[in-house]
Amino acid sequence: MNTPIYDFVRSYAESDISRLHMPGHKGVPFLGCEPLDITEIAGADELFSADGIILESEKNAASLFGTAHSFYSTEGSTLAIKAMLALVSASARAEGKRPRVLAARNAHKAFIYACALLDLDAEWLYGSGAEHLCACRISAEEVETALRVTDSLPSAVYLTSPDYLGNIADIEGIAKVCHAYGVPLLVDNAHGAYLKFLSPSRHPIDLGADLCCDSAHKTLPCLTGGAYLHISKNADSEYLASARDLMALFATTSPSYLILQSLDLCNRYIAEDYPAQLRESADKLSSLRTRLADMGFSIAQTEPLKLVICAAESGYCGSDLAEILRENMVEAEFVDRDYIVLMATPQTHDSDLERIAVALSRISPKEPIQRENLLPCIAETSPLSIREAVLAPSELVSVESAEGRICGAPTVSCPPAIPIVVSGERISKSAVDLFVRYGIKKIKVVR
């Protein structure tokens, strides 16, 4: 597969041209990557009015992912999430309706910020059997019930799948329900770009999602910030027509050409023997899961490229296990008191996986740690919308003194960047308990 962006920039870097344009480093190495770091010069195309090498490269991505089009983002899935919501918001307003999205509660704070920017309302799906802030297991039956009993259909249904703990939703079943009601399905698939290349594919677009974002940099060999906004071939044609303009509404006017080259080269990588490499990597991680389980550790069943150790069930605090791994030169993706999450790809060496096994073989699982199961809070609404609360004057207070106050901008770190209380909701005692559980000491509240 050709790599038009990379080829253009490489040729430009190797030429003897005088760079009387931005960036200010003029291609002179400081970090080392500067010769390949350019801006929108003649021939380089423009990301948000692409009709040259960027459009050609995006078409390559679309052919790989089987989409009507796959738009590049150099600002991660955050930009793609904002664009997805802008598309369904525009459709709702064109029909004279206030946009409202039915969303699984474990939404990333990028979703909340998009709601604030677009003045879009969120109605929450909590799922049954919730056991963690990151997890929100939503069934097709629950979505069908929510759509059947509502007074007016939402502008879209929005899911996060896979979630941070590696759970994958029933996208196919939920998509069928959504389409039976004429409601588009949007999926935050930031952790699952690689799912397309399993056999069979488990990618949301192939399972019926209308719009989907992927963070290429999370599971594919791309630079941080590289992502896609995928438009299904079955989606509303207006989405395809408007997507680039609406991405530009939220994006920088100086997209990184280093990230664009990375996305471009990734097309060639996944077009070659990536599925075979992916299968081998998944098999190795599966073997490691079995090996750790045989040692007595509690291992969650997850999507193929995550190793999720149930630390509390294994008798440890997650941070203690993370420190043991760190001492053995292994850094985890996510840690809390109950879980430790490690992510692998075909770029993960056998020696990396062996370090995990060796480190954990030096300790023994213990009796499970029994903890109160604090569940994500049912929203206690206030008169303020998400937008009003985010933009209102606010103050930073201790979580212990926040009970009864209205949440302003969500205060949560990344990972996992999932708000316990959403902007515009009143903070309950159970929410305070969750803040304490997850080590959040301060929160912004409306004055």
N, C-alpha and C positions, 0 to 999 in steps of 0.2 A: 504494500500500500504506500502511495506517495506521501510525502511530508512537506507540503508547500510552504508552511510558515517557517519551519526549521531551515529548509533549504534556502529561502530568501534571506533570512537573517544571517546564516552562515556565510553565504556569498557576500553579503554586505560587510560583514566583519573582516573578511579576508581581502576586501578591496582596499585601495589606497585613498579612499575618499576623505575629504576634510569634513568633519562633522560640525557644521555651523548650525546645529539644532540641539534641542534637548535630548537626553539628560546632560547635566552639567559635567559629568565625569568624562564625556567625549570619547568613551570607549577605552580609556586608559585604565588598566587593572589596578584596583585597590583590594577588592575582595577576590578578584579573578574572573568574575562572570561579566564584567562590564562590556567587553567587546560584543557580547550577544544581547545586551540590554539596550533596546532602541525605543523610539516612539513612532507615532503615525507619520512616517516619511512617505515620499512617493513610492508606490508599489507595495507598501506594507499593509494596506487595507486599514479599515477602522472597525473595531469590534461591534459598535452599535449602529453602523450603516454598512455592514459587510457586503461586498460584492466581488471580492477578489480572493486572495489566498486564505483569508480566514473563513469565508463562506465555503470554499472548496474543502478545507479541513473539517469544518462542521458537517458537511455532507458525508465525508468519510465516517465520522462518528455516528451519524444517523444510520448509515448502512450497517454498521456494526451492531448498533443497539436496536435496529428495526423500528425506528420512529419516523413520524412525518418530518420532524427535524429535531436536532439536538443542538441547543444553543450553548456556547461556551460562557462560563463565568470565571473571572480571575479573582472573585471575592467570595469564593466558597458557596456552599448551599444556602447561606444566608441571603445572598442576592436572589437566588432562584426561588426561595420561599417567598420573598417579597413579591417577585414577579408572578408566581402562581396565584397568590391571593389577590394581586391587582387585577389579574385577568378575570377571575370569577366576580370580583367586586364590580368591575366595569360592566360585566354582563347583567348583574343584578340592577345596577343603577340605570342601565339602558331600558330596563323593564319597569322603572319607577319604584323599585324595591330597595329597602335598606339592606345592605349585604350582611349576611349572618352565616357563620360556618359552624357545622357540627364537628367538633374535634375531640380526639382522644386526649385525655388530660395530661399525658406525658409529653406535651409539646415543648420543643426547644424555645428559649426566650426570643429567638429570632421571629418566631410566629407571633409572640406577644407584641414585639416592636412593630411588626408589619400591620397588625390590627390597629395599633395606635396611629401609625402613619396614614392608614387608609380609612380610619374611623369605621372599622368593621367589628361587628359583635361576634363573640364566641359563645357557643353553647357546648357544655362539656359532656363527654362520654367517659364514665369512670371504670367501666368493665366490672366483671365479677372476679372475686378472688385476688384482688390486688395485694401484692406483698412487698412492693418497693416503689420508691419515687420514680424510678426509671421505667418501671413496667406498667403497662395498662393493656391487659388482654381483652380485646374487643372482638366479639363474635359477630358473624353475619346476622344471627338472630337478634342480637342486641341493637344493631344498626337498623334492622327492619322494624323493630318495635319503636325505636325513636322516631323513625320517619313516618310510621303509621299513625302515631298518636299526636304528632305536632300539629299546631293550628295552621302553620304555613311552612312549606318545605324550605330547607336551608339552601344557600347559594352553592354549597359544596360540603362534602364529608372529607375530613382531613385526618390522616393517620401517620404515625411515626413507626416505620418498620424497615429493617430491624431496629430494635431499641438498644440501649447501651448494654443491656444484659444478654443480648443475642437472641431475643425472642422475635419470631417472625409471625406477623398477623396473617389471617386467612384472606389475603388480598383478593383472590379469585372469587370466593363466596361473597365478600363484601361488595366487590365491584358489580356482581350480578344484581344484588339488592339495590345498589345505588342507581343503576341504569334502569331497573324496573320502575323506579320512581322519577326518572329523568333528572337525577342529581349527579353532577360530576364527582369523581373520586380523585383526590389529591394525596400523594404519598411523599413524605419526607423519607427518602431512601438513602440518606447521607452515608450510612454505614454499609450500603449494599450494592455499590456499582458492579462488583464482581459477580453478583448473582445471575446476571445475564448469561454468563459463560459456563455455568454449571450445565449438566445434562440430566434432566431437562432444565431449561431456564426457570429461575425463580424470581426473575426481575418483575417489579410491579407493572411495567408497561405490557409485558407479555401476559400478565395475569388480569389485565383489564383496567388498570389505572388510566385516567385521562391525562393527568399531568404528574410529573415526578421529578424530583431533584436527586442527583447523585453527587457526593463529594468524591471526585476522582482521587484526590490526595489521601483519602482515608484507607483505601484498599487497593488502589492501582499505583504504579510507579510514576506519580506526578508530584510536582512541587506543591507545597502548601498553598491553598487558595484555588487550586484547579477544580472546577466542578461543571456539571451539566444541568440544563433545564431541558427535560425531554417532553415532547408533545406527541401524544399517541396519534396514530393514523386514524383512529376512530373519534378523536376529540372534535369539539366545535371548531369549525374552520376559522372563526374569529380569533381563537387562541394563537393559531399559527401566524395570522396576519399582524397581531398586535404585540406578540411576545417581546421582540427586540426593542421596540419603543418603550415598553413598560420596564424592561430591565434597565434601560438607560435612565429612567426616571430616578432610580435609586443608586446607580453605580457611579464610580469615579470616571472622569473623562480621560484618565491616564491609566488604562489597563496594562498590566505587566506583560511585556512580550516574552519574558523568561517563562512565565506560567503558560502563556499561549503556545510557546514552543514545546513545553512539557506535555500539554494536552495533545498537540499534534504528533509528537513522537510516540505517545501512548497508543494512538490508533494503530501504528505499525506493529507495536509490541503485541497488542491483543488480537491483531489480525493473523498473527503467525501461530506459534505453538502455545499460546497462553492457556487455552482450555486444558491441555495436557498437563502443563505446569501447575495449574490451579487444582486439578484433580489429585496430583501427587502431593501438593501441599496440604490439602484437606485430609488426605489419608494419613499423613504424618501426624497432623494435629489430633486426629481421631485416635491414633495409636497412643499418643501422649495422654489423652484423656483416660483411656483404658488403663494405662500404666499407673497414673496417679490414683485412679479409683481403686486399683488393686492394692495400693499402699494404704488405703483407708480414707482418702480425702473425698469429700463430697463435691462432685463435679456436675455442673448444670448441663442439660441438653440444649444446645444452642445452634445458631447458624454456623456453617462450616469453618469460618476463619476466626472464631473467637474461642478462647479458653477461659471459662468463667468458673472460678473456684469459690464454692460456698464456704467462706471462711468461718462464719459463726457455727455452721453445721459441722465443721471440721474441728471445732474447739478453739478457734483462734479469732482474734480481731484482725480485720483485713489489713490494717496498717502494720501489724506485727509481721504478717506474711510478706507484705510488700518490702519491709525492711530486710527480712531474710533474703529475699530475692535480690534486692539492691546490693547487699553485701556480696552476692555471687554474680554481680555484673548483669543483672536483669532488671529493666525498668518497665513497670506495668503501665497500661493505658489509664485505668481508673481504679480507685480504691475507696472503699468506705468501711464502716465497721463490720458489715456483713459479707461483702463480696470483694473479690479482686479480679479484674478483667485484663486479659492479655490478648493482643491481636497479632495474628501472623499473616503473611502473604508468601507467594513464591520467592520473594526476596529474603525471607527468613531462612537462615542457614540451619542445617541439622544440629550444629554445635550450639546454636541459640536455644533450641528446644531441649537439648541434653542438659544445658545449664539449669533449666527449670526443674527437670527430673532429679538431678543430682542435689540441688539445693534443698528440695522438699524431702528427699530421701533421708536427710540428716535429722529430720524431726519426725515426731509421730503424732498422728491425729489424736485428739482428746475427746472427752465428752462434749456434745454440742452445747453451745452457750445459749441459754434460754433468754429471750428478750421479748418484751411487749411488742406486738406487731402493730406499729403505728402506721396507719394507712394514709394515703393522700387525702386531703380534706375535701369534703363536699363544699362547694363554693357558698359563701355567705355574701350575697350581693349587697351593693350600696347604690345610692342614686347616681354614682359616677360611672361613665363608660370607661373602657380601657384607655381610649384616647384622652379623655378628660383627666383621668388619674395620672397617666404618664406625664402629661404636660402641666399639671397643677404644681404650684409651689410645694416643696416637700422638705422634710428634714430627716436626718439619719438618727435613729434611736436604737437603743438596745432591744433585742427581741423580747426580753422579759417585760419591758414596758410598752410593748406594741399591741397587746391584746385590746380589741375593740376599735383600733385605729384602721384607717383605710390604706391599703397598700398603694404606694406610688410606683416608681419604676422597679421591676423585679431585681432583687439582690440575690444573685446566685452565680457561683463560679462555673467555669467551663474547664473540664467536664464536671457534671453532666449538663449544666445550663438549663435545667428544668425547674421552673418556678414552683415553690410550694404553695404560695399564694399569688394569684394573678392581679395585676393592676386593676384597681376599682373594686376589689373584694375586701370585705371586712376581715380582719385577722382574729381568728378564734383561738381558744385555749389549746385545742388540738394542733393547730398550725404552729403555735409557739413551741409545743413539745417537739414537733418535727424539725423546726429550725434548730433547736438545741441538739436533736439527734444527729443532724447533718453538719453540726459545727458552725452554723451561721450565727454570728454574734450581733450583727447590725442589720437593720432593714430601713429602707426609705418609706416613709408614710406621708400622706397628704397632711399639710398643715391645717 
